[in-house]
Amino acid sequence: MGFLFFCNVDGDGKITESISGERIVPQKQYDYFYFIVGKEYEAFLNDLPKYKVIDGQLTLTHTPI
């Protein structure tokens, strides 16, 4: 099973605001939406500072931004 991830990003693709969960309904519009499959929820949240949005794709950069 996967989970939902909604986020806003700055001009460099750095995630500035996000919400996530298995059954979440956002209360506002976000720049991007992803359905994350194959990752543990807690592990994803721990690695969140290492992610950026590049060309519309959620990308693991391997180093904290």
Steps between C-alpha positions, in 0.01 A plus 500: 500500500617852434435844635422846363751784498410861417763774492590855408850583381718808457667607175779245547263208557561484875190385688374789710170359625343156491236268638484123466309196615305195390161671508554872488290767336685830460319814608679714240666477158858365482749528213561124474332172594661155508383152591798337672525121471783275614626717785430484869316813613731581793815439293367733229431774755849460647651538152275789397778765531690302233220534242445771237253537216695509172308531173182397681655182641558437870874429509726370776814715495696289757608808692291727722408821323 
